[in-house]
């Protein structure tokens, strides 16, 4: 199984979960909350990172699941 970061991005009429580098969405949801839940499950299962984009497309939050190559200090 390939570890792909999961992106929660705006999509026509809702929100989508898209694996890094994929052109097509893995899943489409009516709310951002639902999309975040689906992306979190996939990221935990793969041990990858989840990146949440705002409506403007910019990353507003990121969470790492599994082995973090750059853990916070302290």
mmCIF file as gemmi writes it, N, C-alpha and C atoms, coordinates in Angstrom:
data_model
loop_
_atom_site.group_PDB
_atom_site.id
_atom_site.type_symbol
_atom_site.label_atom_id
_atom_site.label_alt_id
_atom_site.label_comp_id
_atom_site.label_asym_id
_atom_site.label_entity_id
_atom_site.label_seq_id
_atom_site.pdbx_PDB_ins_code
_atom_site.Cartn_x
_atom_site.Cartn_y
_atom_site.Cartn_z
_atom_site.occupancy
_atom_site.B_iso_or_equiv
_atom_site.pdbx_formal_charge
_atom_site.auth_seq_id
_atom_site.auth_asym_id
_atom_site.pdbx_PDB_model_num
ATOM 1 N N . UNK Axp A 1 ? 0.854 -1.188 0 1 0 ? 1 A 1
ATOM 2 C CA . UNK Axp A 1 ? 0 0 0 1 0 ? 1 A 1
ATOM 3 C C . UNK Axp A 1 ? 0.894 1.244 0 1 0 ? 1 A 1
ATOM 4 N N . UNK Axp A 2 ? 0.587 2.165 -0.866 1 0 ? 2 A 1
ATOM 5 C CA . UNK Axp A 2 ? 1.351 3.4 -0.969 1 0 ? 2 A 1
ATOM 6 C C . UNK Axp A 2 ? 0.864 4.396 0.069 1 0 ? 2 A 1
ATOM 7 N N . UNK Axp A 3 ? 1.814 5.053 0.735 1 0 ? 3 A 1
ATOM 8 C CA . UNK Axp A 3 ? 1.456 6.088 1.706 1 0 ? 3 A 1
ATOM 9 C C . UNK Axp A 3 ? 1.319 7.405 0.961 1 0 ? 3 A 1
ATOM 10 N N . UNK Axp A 4 ? 0.1 7.863 0.786 1 0 ? 4 A 1
ATOM 11 C CA . UNK Axp A 4 ? -0.15 9.14 0.131 1 0 ? 4 A 1
ATOM 12 C C . UNK Axp A 4 ? -0.784 10.085 1.125 1 0 ? 4 A 1
ATOM 13 N N . UNK Axp A 5 ? -0.263 11.307 1.165 1 0 ? 5 A 1
ATOM 14 C CA . UNK Axp A 5 ? -0.895 12.312 2.003 1 0 ? 5 A 1
ATOM 15 C C . UNK Axp A 5 ? -2.306 12.546 1.495 1 0 ? 5 A 1
ATOM 16 N N . UNK Axp A 6 ? -3.232 12.768 2.421 1 0 ? 6 A 1
ATOM 17 C CA . UNK Axp A 6 ? -4.638 12.961 2.084 1 0 ? 6 A 1
ATOM 18 C C . UNK Axp A 6 ? -4.982 14.437 2.205 1 0 ? 6 A 1
ATOM 19 N N . UNK Axp A 7 ? -5.512 15.013 1.12 1 0 ? 7 A 1
ATOM 20 C CA . UNK Axp A 7 ? -5.871 16.42 1.09 1 0 ? 7 A 1
ATOM 21 C C . UNK Axp A 7 ? -7.388 16.568 1.12 1 0 ? 7 A 1
ATOM 22 N N . UNK Axp A 8 ? -7.885 17.434 1.999 1 0 ? 8 A 1
ATOM 23 C CA . UNK Axp A 8 ? -9.302 17.795 2.039 1 0 ? 8 A 1
ATOM 24 C C . UNK Axp A 8 ? -9.406 19.114 1.284 1 0 ? 8 A 1
ATOM 25 N N . UNK Axp A 9 ? -10.096 19.094 0.137 1 0 ? 9 A 1
ATOM 26 C CA . UNK Axp A 9 ? -10.125 20.255 -0.747 1 0 ? 9 A 1
ATOM 27 C C . UNK Axp A 9 ? -11.557 20.616 -1.136 1 0 ? 9 A 1
ATOM 28 N N . UNK Axp A 10 ? -11.779 21.909 -1.459 1 0 ? 10 A 1
ATOM 29 C CA . UNK Axp A 10 ? -13.107 22.298 -1.951 1 0 ? 10 A 1
ATOM 30 C C . UNK Axp A 10 ? -13.416 21.563 -3.255 1 0 ? 10 A 1
ATOM 31 N N . UNK Axp A 11 ? -14.684 21.225 -3.429 1 0 ? 11 A 1
ATOM 32 C CA . UNK Axp A 11 ? -15.132 20.482 -4.617 1 0 ? 11 A 1
ATOM 33 C C . UNK Axp A 11 ? -16.504 21.011 -4.995 1 0 ? 11 A 1
ATOM 34 N N . UNK Axp A 12 ? -16.899 20.841 -6.228 1 0 ? 12 A 1
ATOM 35 C CA . UNK Axp A 12 ? -18.207 21.326 -6.678 1 0 ? 12 A 1
ATOM 36 C C . UNK Axp A 12 ? -19.316 20.863 -5.732 1 0 ? 12 A 1
ATOM 37 N N . UNK Axp A 13 ? -19.954 21.807 -5.073 1 0 ? 13 A 1
ATOM 38 C CA . UNK Axp A 13 ? -21.072 21.485 -4.197 1 0 ? 13 A 1
ATOM 39 C C . UNK Axp A 13 ? -20.689 20.872 -2.868 1 0 ? 13 A 1
ATOM 40 N N . UNK Axp A 14 ? -19.412 20.866 -2.522 1 0 ? 14 A 1
ATOM 41 C CA . UNK Axp A 14 ? -19.018 20.284 -1.243 1 0 ? 14 A 1
ATOM 42 C C . UNK Axp A 14 ? -17.512 20.224 -1.079 1 0 ? 14 A 1
ATOM 43 N N . UNK Axp A 15 ? -17.052 19.093 -0.532 1 0 ? 15 A 1
ATOM 44 C CA . UNK Axp A 15 ? -15.642 18.893 -0.217 1 0 ? 15 A 1
ATOM 45 C C . UNK Axp A 15 ? -15.21 17.514 -0.682 1 0 ? 15 A 1
ATOM 46 N N . UNK Axp A 16 ? -13.943 17.394 -1.056 1 0 ? 16 A 1
ATOM 47 C CA . UNK Axp A 16 ? -13.425 16.119 -1.532 1 0 ? 16 A 1
ATOM 48 C C . UNK Axp A 16 ? -12.164 15.73 -0.776 1 0 ? 16 A 1
ATOM 49 N N . UNK Axp A 17 ? -11.899 14.432 -0.754 1 0 ? 17 A 1
ATOM 50 C CA . UNK Axp A 17 ? -10.642 13.889 -0.24 1 0 ? 17 A 1
ATOM 51 C C . UNK Axp A 17 ? -9.871 13.424 -1.465 1 0 ? 17 A 1
ATOM 52 N N . UNK Axp A 18 ? -8.634 13.89 -1.567 1 0 ? 18 A 1
ATOM 53 C CA . UNK Axp A 18 ? -7.816 13.534 -2.726 1 0 ? 18 A 1
ATOM 54 C C . UNK Axp A 18 ? -6.433 13.114 -2.241 1 0 ? 18 A 1
ATOM 55 N N . UNK Axp A 19 ? -5.975 11.958 -2.682 1 0 ? 19 A 1
ATOM 56 C CA . UNK Axp A 19 ? -4.626 11.5 -2.374 1 0 ? 19 A 1
ATOM 57 C C . UNK Axp A 19 ? -3.62 12.364 -3.114 1 0 ? 19 A 1
ATOM 58 N N . UNK Axp A 20 ? -2.468 12.622 -2.499 1 0 ? 20 A 1
ATOM 59 C CA . UNK Axp A 20 ? -1.436 13.455 -3.111 1 0 ? 20 A 1
ATOM 60 C C . UNK Axp A 20 ? -1.064 12.909 -4.488 1 0 ? 20 A 1
ATOM 61 N N . UNK Axp A 21 ? -1.047 13.789 -5.477 1 0 ? 21 A 1
ATOM 62 C CA . UNK Axp A 21 ? -0.685 13.41 -6.834 1 0 ? 21 A 1
ATOM 63 C C . UNK Axp A 21 ? -1.824 12.853 -7.667 1 0 ? 21 A 1
ATOM 64 N N . UNK Axp A 22 ? -2.966 12.604 -7.057 1 0 ? 22 A 1
ATOM 65 C CA . UNK Axp A 22 ? -4.114 12.079 -7.805 1 0 ? 22 A 1
ATOM 66 C C . UNK Axp A 22 ? -4.895 13.21 -8.447 1 0 ? 22 A 1
ATOM 67 N N . UNK Axp A 23 ? -5.386 12.978 -9.654 1 0 ? 23 A 1
ATOM 68 C CA . UNK Axp A 23 ? -6.226 13.964 -10.323 1 0 ? 23 A 1
ATOM 69 C C . UNK Axp A 23 ? -7.678 13.851 -9.86 1 0 ? 23 A 1
ATOM 70 N N . UNK Axp A 24 ? -8.105 12.62 -9.584 1 0 ? 24 A 1
ATOM 71 C CA . UNK Axp A 24 ? -9.495 12.384 -9.18 1 0 ? 24 A 1
ATOM 72 C C . UNK Axp A 24 ? -9.606 12.297 -7.665 1 0 ? 24 A 1
ATOM 73 N N . UNK Axp A 25 ? -10.761 12.687 -7.168 1 0 ? 25 A 1
ATOM 74 C CA . UNK Axp A 25 ? -11.032 12.617 -5.731 1 0 ? 25 A 1
ATOM 75 C C . UNK Axp A 25 ? -11.264 11.174 -5.314 1 0 ? 25 A 1
ATOM 76 N N . UNK Axp A 26 ? -10.788 10.826 -4.118 1 0 ? 26 A 1
ATOM 77 C CA . UNK Axp A 26 ? -11.04 9.503 -3.553 1 0 ? 26 A 1
ATOM 78 C C . UNK Axp A 26 ? -12.49 9.401 -3.094 1 0 ? 26 A 1
ATOM 79 N N . UNK Axp A 27 ? -13.005 10.519 -2.544 1 0 ? 27 A 1
ATOM 80 C CA . UNK Axp A 27 ? -14.399 10.564 -2.102 1 0 ? 27 A 1
ATOM 81 C C . UNK Axp A 27 ? -14.863 12.013 -2.086 1 0 ? 27 A 1
ATOM 82 N N . UNK Axp A 28 ? -16.18 12.208 -2.206 1 0 ? 28 A 1
ATOM 83 C CA . UNK Axp A 28 ? -16.786 13.541 -2.209 1 0 ? 28 A 1
ATOM 84 C C . UNK Axp A 28 ? -17.837 13.578 -1.106 1 0 ? 28 A 1
ATOM 85 N N . UNK Axp A 29 ? -17.881 14.705 -0.357 1 0 ? 29 A 1
ATOM 86 C CA . UNK Axp A 29 ? -18.768 14.835 0.798 1 0 ? 29 A 1
ATOM 87 C C . UNK Axp A 29 ? -19.473 16.184 0.753 1 0 ? 29 A 1
ATOM 88 N N . UNK Axp A 30 ? -20.626 16.248 1.392 1 0 ? 30 A 1
ATOM 89 C CA . UNK Axp A 30 ? -21.39 17.495 1.384 1 0 ? 30 A 1
ATOM 90 C C . UNK Axp A 30 ? -20.824 18.522 2.357 1 0 ? 30 A 1
ATOM 91 N N . UNK Axp A 31 ? -20.12 18.066 3.419 1 0 ? 31 A 1
ATOM 92 C CA . UNK Axp A 31 ? -19.552 19.008 4.386 1 0 ? 31 A 1
ATOM 93 C C . UNK Axp A 31 ? -18.055 18.756 4.553 1 0 ? 31 A 1
ATOM 94 N N . UNK Axp A 32 ? -17.355 19.789 4.99 1 0 ? 32 A 1
ATOM 95 C CA . UNK Axp A 32 ? -15.926 19.654 5.239 1 0 ? 32 A 1
ATOM 96 C C . UNK Axp A 32 ? -15.685 18.683 6.396 1 0 ? 32 A 1
ATOM 97 N N . UNK Axp A 33 ? -16.535 18.708 7.389 1 0 ? 33 A 1
ATOM 98 C CA . UNK Axp A 33 ? -16.399 17.817 8.55 1 0 ? 33 A 1
ATOM 99 C C . UNK Axp A 33 ? -16.417 16.354 8.12 1 0 ? 33 A 1
ATOM 100 N N . UNK Axp A 34 ? -17.339 15.988 7.215 1 0 ? 34 A 1
ATOM 101 C CA . UNK Axp A 34 ? -17.41 14.613 6.726 1 0 ? 34 A 1
ATOM 102 C C . UNK Axp A 34 ? -16.148 14.247 5.957 1 0 ? 34 A 1
ATOM 103 N N . UNK Axp A 35 ? -15.666 15.168 5.134 1 0 ? 35 A 1
ATOM 104 C CA . UNK Axp A 35 ? -14.455 14.924 4.348 1 0 ? 35 A 1
ATOM 105 C C . UNK Axp A 35 ? -13.242 14.753 5.261 1 0 ? 35 A 1
ATOM 106 N N . UNK Axp A 36 ? -13.159 15.558 6.32 1 0 ? 36 A 1
ATOM 107 C CA . UNK Axp A 36 ? -12.048 15.45 7.272 1 0 ? 36 A 1
ATOM 108 C C . UNK Axp A 36 ? -12.071 14.085 7.942 1 0 ? 36 A 1
ATOM 109 N N . UNK Axp A 37 ? -13.254 13.612 8.321 1 0 ? 37 A 1
ATOM 110 C CA . UNK Axp A 37 ? -13.371 12.297 8.95 1 0 ? 37 A 1
ATOM 111 C C . UNK Axp A 37 ? -12.879 11.184 8.028 1 0 ? 37 A 1
ATOM 112 N N . UNK Axp A 38 ? -13.256 11.248 6.768 1 0 ? 38 A 1
ATOM 113 C CA . UNK Axp A 38 ? -12.835 10.227 5.804 1 0 ? 38 A 1
ATOM 114 C C . UNK Axp A 38 ? -11.331 10.303 5.557 1 0 ? 38 A 1
ATOM 115 N N . UNK Axp A 39 ? -10.805 11.52 5.43 1 0 ? 39 A 1
ATOM 116 C CA . UNK Axp A 39 ? -9.366 11.691 5.202 1 0 ? 39 A 1
ATOM 117 C C . UNK Axp A 39 ? -8.566 11.215 6.404 1 0 ? 39 A 1
ATOM 118 N N . UNK Axp A 40 ? -9.06 11.496 7.605 1 0 ? 40 A 1
ATOM 119 C CA . UNK Axp A 40 ? -8.375 11.067 8.834 1 0 ? 40 A 1
ATOM 120 C C . UNK Axp A 40 ? -8.294 9.544 8.892 1 0 ? 40 A 1
ATOM 121 N N . UNK Axp A 41 ? -9.397 8.854 8.598 1 0 ? 41 A 1
ATOM 122 C CA . UNK Axp A 41 ? -9.4 7.388 8.618 1 0 ? 41 A 1
ATOM 123 C C . UNK Axp A 41 ? -8.361 6.824 7.656 1 0 ? 41 A 1
ATOM 124 N N . UNK Axp A 42 ? -8.307 7.381 6.448 1 0 ? 42 A 1
ATOM 125 C CA . UNK Axp A 42 ? -7.353 6.899 5.45 1 0 ? 42 A 1
ATOM 126 C C . UNK Axp A 42 ? -5.922 7.195 5.874 1 0 ? 42 A 1
ATOM 127 N N . UNK Axp A 43 ? -5.675 8.406 6.382 1 0 ? 43 A 1
ATOM 128 C CA . UNK Axp A 43 ? -4.325 8.785 6.809 1 0 ? 43 A 1
ATOM 129 C C . UNK Axp A 43 ? -3.85 7.915 7.97 1 0 ? 43 A 1
ATOM 130 N N . UNK Axp A 44 ? -4.732 7.603 8.909 1 0 ? 44 A 1
ATOM 131 C CA . UNK Axp A 44 ? -4.366 6.738 10.04 1 0 ? 44 A 1
ATOM 132 C C . UNK Axp A 44 ? -4.048 5.339 9.529 1 0 ? 44 A 1
ATOM 133 N N . UNK Axp A 45 ? -4.884 4.824 8.644 1 0 ? 45 A 1
ATOM 134 C CA . UNK Axp A 45 ? -4.689 3.475 8.099 1 0 ? 45 A 1
ATOM 135 C C . UNK Axp A 45 ? -3.364 3.385 7.327 1 0 ? 45 A 1
ATOM 136 N N . UNK Axp A 46 ? -3.005 4.441 6.602 1 0 ? 46 A 1
ATOM 137 C CA . UNK Axp A 46 ? -1.784 4.438 5.795 1 0 ? 46 A 1
ATOM 138 C C . UNK Axp A 46 ? -0.566 4.948 6.55 1 0 ? 46 A 1
ATOM 139 N N . UNK Axp A 47 ? -0.778 5.583 7.705 1 0 ? 47 A 1
ATOM 140 C CA . UNK Axp A 47 ? 0.337 6.179 8.432 1 0 ? 47 A 1
ATOM 141 C C . UNK Axp A 47 ? 0.901 7.37 7.685 1 0 ? 47 A 1
ATOM 142 N N . UNK Axp A 48 ? 0.025 8.198 7.123 1 0 ? 48 A 1
ATOM 143 C CA . UNK Axp A 48 ? 0.446 9.342 6.32 1 0 ? 48 A 1
ATOM 144 C C . UNK Axp A 48 ? -0.028 10.651 6.945 1 0 ? 48 A 1
ATOM 145 N N . UNK Axp A 49 ? -0.038 11.715 6.176 1 0 ? 49 A 1
ATOM 146 C CA . UNK Axp A 49 ? -0.412 13.033 6.67 1 0 ? 49 A 1
ATOM 147 C C . UNK Axp A 49 ? -1.74 13.47 6.057 1 0 ? 49 A 1
ATOM 148 N N . UNK Axp A 50 ? -2.523 14.225 6.83 1 0 ? 50 A 1
ATOM 149 C CA . UNK Axp A 50 ? -3.777 14.796 6.349 1 0 ? 50 A 1
ATOM 150 C C . UNK Axp A 50 ? -3.609 16.304 6.299 1 0 ? 50 A 1
ATOM 151 N N . UNK Axp A 51 ? -3.919 16.905 5.148 1 0 ? 51 A 1
ATOM 152 C CA . UNK Axp A 51 ? -3.818 18.345 4.978 1 0 ? 51 A 1
ATOM 153 C C . UNK Axp A 51 ? -5.203 18.899 4.673 1 0 ? 51 A 1
ATOM 154 N N . UNK Axp A 52 ? -5.639 19.861 5.462 1 0 ? 52 A 1
ATOM 155 C CA . UNK Axp A 52 ? -6.967 20.451 5.303 1 0 ? 52 A 1
ATOM 156 C C . UNK Axp A 52 ? -6.805 21.811 4.64 1 0 ? 52 A 1
ATOM 157 N N . UNK Axp A 53 ? -7.448 21.985 3.498 1 0 ? 53 A 1
ATOM 158 C CA . UNK Axp A 53 ? -7.408 23.24 2.763 1 0 ? 53 A 1
ATOM 159 C C . UNK Axp A 53 ? -8.665 24.048 3.084 1 0 ? 53 A 1
ATOM 160 N N . UNK Axp A 54 ? -8.544 25.359 3.094 1 0 ? 54 A 1
ATOM 161 C CA . UNK Axp A 54 ? -9.697 26.23 3.282 1 0 ? 54 A 1
ATOM 162 C C . UNK Axp A 54 ? -10.412 26.44 1.963 1 0 ? 54 A 1
ATOM 163 N N . UNK Axp A 55 ? -11.478 27.228 1.977 1 0 ? 55 A 1
ATOM 164 C CA . UNK Axp A 55 ? -12.233 27.494 0.758 1 0 ? 55 A 1
ATOM 165 C C . UNK Axp A 55 ? -11.393 28.202 -0.296 1 0 ? 55 A 1
ATOM 166 N N . UNK Axp A 56 ? -10.347 28.917 0.146 1 0 ? 56 A 1
ATOM 167 C CA . UNK Axp A 56 ? -9.469 29.626 -0.794 1 0 ? 56 A 1
ATOM 168 C C . UNK Axp A 56 ? -8.399 28.699 -1.371 1 0 ? 56 A 1
ATOM 169 N N . UNK Axp A 57 ? -8.368 27.447 -0.93 1 0 ? 57 A 1
ATOM 170 C CA . UNK Axp A 57 ? -7.424 26.477 -1.459 1 0 ? 57 A 1
ATOM 171 C C . UNK Axp A 57 ? -6.112 26.39 -0.691 1 0 ? 57 A 1
ATOM 172 N N . UNK Axp A 58 ? -5.872 27.316 0.227 1 0 ? 58 A 1
ATOM 173 C CA . UNK Axp A 58 ? -4.634 27.312 0.997 1 0 ? 58 A 1
ATOM 174 C C . UNK Axp A 58 ? -4.731 26.334 2.168 1 0 ? 58 A 1
ATOM 175 N N . UNK Axp A 59 ? -3.616 25.712 2.506 1 0 ? 59 A 1
ATOM 176 C CA . UNK Axp A 59 ? -3.575 24.768 3.624 1 0 ? 59 A 1
ATOM 177 C C . UNK Axp A 59 ? -3.784 25.54 4.917 1 0 ? 59 A 1
ATOM 178 N N . UNK Axp A 60 ? -4.745 25.088 5.736 1 0 ? 60 A 1
ATOM 179 C CA . UNK Axp A 60 ? -5.016 25.761 7.003 1 0 ? 60 A 1
ATOM 180 C C . UNK Axp A 60 ? -4.673 24.893 8.205 1 0 ? 60 A 1
ATOM 181 N N . UNK Axp A 61 ? -4.52 23.586 7.978 1 0 ? 61 A 1
ATOM 182 C CA . UNK Axp A 61 ? -4.195 22.682 9.073 1 0 ? 61 A 1
ATOM 183 C C . UNK Axp A 61 ? -3.586 21.415 8.493 1 0 ? 61 A 1
ATOM 184 N N . UNK Axp A 62 ? -2.682 20.788 9.271 1 0 ? 62 A 1
ATOM 185 C CA . UNK Axp A 62 ? -2.11 19.506 8.848 1 0 ? 62 A 1
ATOM 186 C C . UNK Axp A 62 ? -1.877 18.642 10.072 1 0 ? 62 A 1
ATOM 187 N N . UNK Axp A 63 ? -2.122 17.355 9.907 1 0 ? 63 A 1
ATOM 188 C CA . UNK Axp A 63 ? -1.949 16.391 10.989 1 0 ? 63 A 1
ATOM 189 C C . UNK Axp A 63 ? -1.206 15.186 10.441 1 0 ? 63 A 1
ATOM 190 N N . UNK Axp A 64 ? -0.223 14.707 11.203 1 0 ? 64 A 1
ATOM 191 C CA . UNK Axp A 64 ? 0.557 13.547 10.806 1 0 ? 64 A 1
ATOM 192 C C . UNK Axp A 64 ? 0.135 12.349 11.637 1 0 ? 64 A 1
ATOM 193 N N . UNK Axp A 65 ? -0.066 11.224 10.969 1 0 ? 65 A 1
ATOM 194 C CA . UNK Axp A 65 ? -0.424 9.972 11.633 1 0 ? 65 A 1
ATOM 195 C C . UNK Axp A 65 ? 0.653 8.959 11.278 1 0 ? 65 A 1
ATOM 196 N N . UNK Axp A 66 ? 1.164 8.268 12.266 1 0 ? 66 A 1
ATOM 197 C CA . UNK Axp A 66 ? 2.239 7.319 12.008 1 0 ? 66 A 1
ATOM 198 C C . UNK Axp A 66 ? 3.567 7.926 12.403 1 0 ? 66 A 1
ATOM 199 N N . UNK Axp A 67 ? 4.606 7.616 11.667 1 0 ? 67 A 1
ATOM 200 C CA . UNK Axp A 67 ? 5.951 8.076 11.974 1 0 ? 67 A 1
ATOM 201 C C . UNK Axp A 67 ? 6.168 9.474 11.41 1 0 ? 67 A 1
ATOM 202 N N . UNK Axp A 68 ? 6.273 10.484 12.277 1 0 ? 68 A 1
ATOM 203 C CA . UNK Axp A 68 ? 6.461 11.866 11.857 1 0 ? 68 A 1
ATOM 204 C C . UNK Axp A 68 ? 7.946 12.132 11.634 1 0 ? 68 A 1
ATOM 205 N N . UNK Axp A 69 ? 8.355 12.45 10.396 1 0 ? 69 A 1
ATOM 206 C CA . UNK Axp A 69 ? 9.767 12.71 10.135 1 0 ? 69 A 1
ATOM 207 C C . UNK Axp A 69 ? 10.276 14.008 10.756 1 0 ? 69 A 1
ATOM 208 N N . UNK Axp A 70 ? 9.373 14.916 11.113 1 0 ? 70 A 1
ATOM 209 C CA . UNK Axp A 70 ? 9.755 16.197 11.698 1 0 ? 70 A 1
ATOM 210 C C . UNK Axp A 70 ? 8.887 16.488 12.934 1 0 ? 70 A 1
ATOM 211 N N . UNK Axp A 71 ? 9.086 15.735 14.041 1 0 ? 71 A 1
ATOM 212 C CA . UNK Axp A 71 ? 8.257 15.97 15.228 1 0 ? 71 A 1
ATOM 213 C C . UNK Axp A 71 ? 8.554 17.334 15.848 1 0 ? 71 A 1
ATOM 214 N N . UNK Axp A 72 ? 7.576 17.942 16.514 1 0 ? 72 A 1
ATOM 215 C CA . UNK Axp A 72 ? 7.797 19.233 17.157 1 0 ? 72 A 1
ATOM 216 C C . UNK Axp A 72 ? 8.785 19.1 18.306 1 0 ? 72 A 1
ATOM 217 N N . UNK Axp A 73 ? 9.538 20.161 18.566 1 0 ? 73 A 1
ATOM 218 C CA . UNK Axp A 73 ? 10.512 20.163 19.664 1 0 ? 73 A 1
ATOM 219 C C . UNK Axp A 73 ? 9.791 20.433 20.975 1 0 ? 73 A 1
ATOM 220 N N . UNK Axp A 74 ? 10.332 19.858 22.048 1 0 ? 74 A 1
ATOM 221 C CA . UNK Axp A 74 ? 9.81 20.138 23.38 1 0 ? 74 A 1
ATOM 222 C C . UNK Axp A 74 ? 8.941 19.086 23.845 1 0 ? 74 A 1
